[in-house]
Amino acid sequence: MIELIIGLLAIVGTCLAYILSVRLHAKWNVTITAPVIIATILIICVLLVFQIPYETYMIGGQWIDHLLGPAVVALAYPLYSQRETLRKLLIPLLVGTSLGAVVGISSGVLMAKWAKFDESLIYALSPKSVTTPVAMAVTETLGGIIPLAAVFVMFAGIGGVMLHNLVFRLFRLDHYLGRGVGMGSASHAIGSATLMENSQLEGSVSTVAMVISAIVVSVIAPALVSLLLS
């Protein structure tokens, strides 16, 4: 009974944090007020202030976590709507996303190696740019710390949401293909959902890039990480 109450409170609290974040973002429409950022900060603050263990929160939070899969599947609808355009862009999508996957792995591994991180941390960091289930599976294969892989994925996603407008302006990236491939390759589902708010076409390209990136990273990560660490 107690676990049921805790679970319900966690679910309701998370939903309220997100609703509040959406309203704040609607009022102040800037990158730093993105709902995923504000809601995450609010939940962390509540857990810290009331000294609620993460494991206790996840009694209910796990049910929201399970919705990640259906949320990703729901991105298939805009893909269907843009299927003709995406079919014409198949080769650029494959090439661009594959290069993005290589850069995503290499940049994280080389910087962590330069900083003299432990190898178990490097293994967890290497698949940071793909969606959580894939990153955790790759990390397990490499022998890294699986929970940390999920944390690094979250940082990559939120980092993309916070910095993508700055990067787009800095590199004068105004084509939907470049924007979509960049976000999908670097910031997975969170980035794709963010682009979907601005343009269904950009979001669709980003979603395809996210899927391709997950496949490419799963295949090349073990060999590439081994090569970079040798």
C-alpha positions as CSV (number, residue, x, y, z in Angstrom):
1,M,0.0,0.0,0.0
2,I,2.8,2.4,0.9
3,E,4.6,1.7,-2.3
4,L,1.4,2.3,-4.3
5,I,1.0,5.7,-2.7
6,I,4.7,6.6,-3.3
7,G,4.4,5.5,-6.9
8,L,1.3,7.6,-7.5
9,L,2.9,10.6,-5.8
10,A,6.0,10.2,-8.1
11,I,3.8,10.0,-11.2
12,V,1.6,13.0,-10.3
13,G,4.6,15.0,-9.2
14,T,6.5,14.4,-12.4
15,C,3.4,15.3,-14.5
16,L,2.9,18.5,-12.5
17,A,6.6,19.4,-13.0
18,Y,6.3,18.9,-16.7
19,I,3.0,20.9,-17.0
20,L,4.6,23.8,-15.1
21,S,7.6,23.6,-17.3
22,V,5.5,23.7,-20.5
23,R,3.7,26.8,-19.2
24,L,7.0,28.5,-18.3
25,H,8.4,27.7,-21.8
26,A,5.2,29.1,-23.4
27,K,5.7,32.4,-21.4
28,W,9.5,32.6,-21.9
29,N,10.2,30.8,-25.2
30,V,14.0,30.5,-24.9
31,T,16.3,27.5,-25.0
32,I,17.1,27.4,-21.3
33,T,13.3,27.1,-20.5
34,A,12.8,23.9,-22.6
35,P,10.4,21.7,-20.6
36,V,12.8,18.7,-20.4
37,I,15.4,21.0,-18.7
38,I,13.1,22.8,-16.3
39,A,11.2,19.6,-15.3
40,T,14.4,17.7,-14.7
41,I,15.7,20.5,-12.4
42,L,12.5,20.8,-10.5
43,I,12.3,17.0,-9.8
44,I,16.0,17.0,-8.7
45,C,15.4,19.9,-6.4
46,V,12.4,18.3,-4.8
47,L,14.3,15.0,-4.3
48,L,17.2,16.9,-2.7
49,V,15.2,19.2,-0.5
50,F,13.0,16.4,0.9
51,Q,15.9,13.9,0.9
52,I,13.9,11.4,-1.2
53,P,16.1,8.5,-2.5
54,Y,16.2,8.1,-6.2
55,E,15.1,4.4,-5.8
56,T,12.0,5.6,-3.9
57,Y,11.1,8.1,-6.6
58,M,11.5,5.4,-9.3
59,I,8.8,3.2,-7.7
60,G,6.5,5.5,-9.7
61,G,9.0,7.1,-12.0
62,Q,9.7,3.8,-13.7
63,W,6.2,3.8,-15.3
64,I,6.9,7.1,-16.9
65,D,10.3,5.8,-18.0
66,H,8.5,2.9,-19.7
67,L,6.7,5.4,-21.9
68,L,9.9,6.3,-23.7
69,G,9.5,3.4,-26.1
70,P,6.0,4.4,-27.2
71,A,7.0,8.0,-27.4
72,V,9.8,7.1,-29.8
73,V,7.4,4.9,-31.8
74,A,5.0,7.8,-32.1
75,L,7.6,9.7,-34.1
76,A,6.8,7.3,-36.9
77,Y,3.7,9.3,-37.8
78,P,5.7,12.4,-39.1
79,L,8.0,10.0,-40.9
80,Y,5.1,8.6,-42.8
81,S,3.9,12.1,-43.6
82,Q,7.3,13.0,-45.0
83,R,8.1,9.6,-46.6
84,E,8.5,10.8,-50.2
85,T,11.0,13.5,-49.2
86,L,12.9,11.2,-46.9
87,R,13.2,8.5,-49.6
88,K,14.9,11.0,-51.9
89,L,17.3,11.9,-49.1
90,L,18.3,8.3,-48.2
91,I,21.9,8.5,-49.4
92,P,22.7,11.9,-47.8
93,L,21.0,10.7,-44.6
94,L,23.0,7.4,-44.5
95,V,26.3,9.1,-45.2
96,G,25.8,12.1,-42.9
97,T,24.5,10.1,-40.0
98,S,27.2,7.5,-40.3
99,L,29.9,10.2,-40.1
100,G,28.0,11.7,-37.2
101,A,28.1,8.4,-35.3
102,V,31.8,8.1,-35.8
103,V,32.4,11.7,-34.7
104,G,30.1,11.2,-31.7
105,I,32.0,8.2,-30.5
106,S,35.5,9.5,-31.3
107,S,35.0,12.9,-29.7
108,G,33.8,11.5,-26.4
109,V,36.4,8.7,-26.2
110,L,39.4,11.0,-27.2
111,M,38.4,13.8,-24.8
112,A,37.9,11.3,-22.0
113,K,41.2,9.6,-22.8
114,W,43.0,13.0,-22.8
115,A,41.4,13.7,-19.4
116,K,42.7,10.3,-18.2
117,F,39.3,8.9,-17.3
118,D,39.1,5.3,-16.2
119,E,38.3,2.9,-19.1
120,S,35.0,1.9,-17.6
121,L,33.9,5.5,-17.7
122,I,35.1,5.9,-21.3
123,Y,33.1,2.8,-22.3
124,A,30.0,4.3,-20.8
125,L,30.6,7.6,-22.5
126,S,31.3,6.3,-26.0
127,P,27.6,5.7,-27.0
128,K,26.3,8.9,-25.4
129,S,24.7,10.2,-28.7
130,V,22.2,7.3,-29.2
131,T,19.0,6.6,-27.4
132,T,19.2,5.1,-23.9
133,P,18.3,1.4,-24.5
134,V,20.9,1.2,-27.2
135,A,23.6,3.1,-25.2
136,M,23.1,0.8,-22.3
137,A,23.3,-2.3,-24.4
138,V,26.5,-1.1,-26.1
139,T,28.0,-0.1,-22.7
140,E,27.3,-3.6,-21.4
141,T,29.0,-5.1,-24.4
142,L,32.1,-2.9,-23.8
143,G,32.2,-3.6,-20.1
144,G,31.4,-0.1,-19.0
145,I,29.2,1.2,-16.1
146,I,25.6,0.9,-17.4
147,P,23.8,3.4,-15.1
148,L,26.4,6.1,-16.1
149,A,25.6,5.4,-19.8
150,A,22.1,6.6,-19.2
151,V,23.4,9.7,-17.5
152,F,25.7,10.6,-20.4
153,V,22.8,10.0,-22.8
154,M,20.7,12.5,-20.8
155,F,23.5,15.1,-20.9
156,A,23.9,14.7,-24.6
157,G,20.2,15.1,-25.2
158,I,19.7,18.1,-22.9
159,G,23.0,19.6,-24.2
160,G,21.7,19.4,-27.7
161,V,18.4,21.1,-26.7
162,M,20.3,23.9,-25.0
163,L,23.0,24.5,-27.6
164,H,21.5,23.7,-31.0
165,N,20.3,27.2,-31.8
166,L,23.7,28.6,-31.0
167,V,25.4,25.9,-33.1
168,F,23.1,26.5,-36.0
169,R,23.7,30.2,-36.0
170,L,27.5,29.8,-35.5
171,F,27.9,27.5,-38.5
172,R,25.0,29.2,-40.5
173,L,23.2,25.9,-40.7
174,D,19.8,26.7,-42.1
175,H,19.0,23.7,-44.2
176,Y,16.6,21.2,-42.7
177,L,18.8,18.2,-43.7
178,G,21.8,19.5,-41.9
179,R,19.8,20.4,-38.8
180,G,18.0,17.1,-38.7
181,V,21.1,14.9,-39.2
182,G,23.0,16.9,-36.6
183,M,20.4,16.7,-33.9
184,G,19.4,13.1,-34.6
185,S,23.1,12.0,-34.6
186,A,24.0,13.9,-31.5
187,S,20.9,14.3,-29.3
188,H,18.7,11.3,-30.2
189,A,15.0,11.4,-29.2
190,I,15.1,14.6,-27.1
191,G,16.7,16.5,-29.9
192,S,14.3,15.0,-32.5
193,A,11.3,16.0,-30.3
194,T,12.7,19.6,-30.0
195,L,13.1,20.0,-33.8
196,M,9.6,18.5,-34.3
197,E,8.2,21.5,-32.4
198,N,9.7,23.9,-35.0
199,S,9.4,21.8,-38.2
200,Q,7.9,18.5,-38.9
201,L,10.4,17.9,-41.8
202,E,13.4,18.7,-39.6
203,G,12.0,16.5,-36.9
204,S,11.4,13.6,-39.4
205,V,15.0,13.8,-40.7
206,S,16.3,13.9,-37.1
207,T,14.2,10.8,-36.2
208,V,15.6,8.9,-39.2
209,A,19.1,10.0,-38.3
210,M,18.5,8.9,-34.7
211,V,17.5,5.4,-35.9
212,I,20.4,5.1,-38.3
213,S,22.9,6.3,-35.7
214,A,21.7,3.7,-33.2
215,I,22.3,1.0,-35.7
216,V,25.7,2.3,-36.8
217,V,26.9,2.9,-33.2
218,S,25.9,-0.6,-32.2
219,V,27.9,-2.1,-35.0
220,I,31.1,0.0,-34.9
221,A,31.4,1.1,-31.3
222,P,33.4,-2.0,-30.0
223,A,35.9,-1.9,-32.8
224,L,36.2,1.9,-32.9
225,V,36.6,2.3,-29.1
226,S,39.2,-0.4,-29.0
227,L,41.1,1.3,-31.8
228,L,41.0,4.7,-30.2
229,L,42.2,3.4,-26.8
230,S,45.0,1.3,-28.3
